């Protein structure tokens, strides 16, 4: 079953995506070797760790 989201929820989701996109640009070069080698497990693990560190560095806390 599909849930309908409100305009406010949609705007919030878009803002989160924009913020995370900027953060990812800051560390994506560190993930390149895992992307090229096809090591998806390590890529996912490092992505999560680096994203959390970047969120804390930029915003002082992990964003939703």
N, C-alpha and C positions, 0 to 999 in steps of 0.2 A: 504494500500500500504506500502510495506517495504522500508525503506530508507537504502541506503548503507552508511556506515561510512568509513572514511579513516583510514589508519593505525595509523596516528597521533592521531585521535580522540579516537581510541580504546586504545592506550597506555595511553592517558590522563585519560580515564575512569578507567582503571585498577589501575593507580597510586592513584586516588581518593578513590577507594575501599580499597586499601591497607592501606592508611592513616586512613580512617574511621574505618577500622577493628581494628587497634591498639588502637584508641581512645575508641572504644566500650568496649574493654577488660578492660580499666581503670575504667569503671563505671557499668558494667553489673551486678555486685553483688547487686547494689542498686535497680535493676529492678526485682530481683528474686521473691519477694513477690507478685508482680502483675502478673508475668508469672504463678506462681503456682496457684493463686486464679482464674485465667482466666479472670481478669478484663482488657480486651483488650483496652478499651477506655483510662483508666488511664495509662496503660503500654505505649501506643503510645504517650500520652501527656508528660509523664515523660521522655521517650526516646528522644523526640525532644528537651526538655529543657536541659537534661543532655548532649546531644551531642553538642548543641550549646555552653554550658558553657565549656566543655572540649576543643572544637576547639579554643575558645578564650583564654583559659588558656595555651594551648600548642603552638598555632600558632599566637596568638595575634589578630586574626580575624577569622571570620567564613569562612571556605573554601567552594568553589563552590559546 
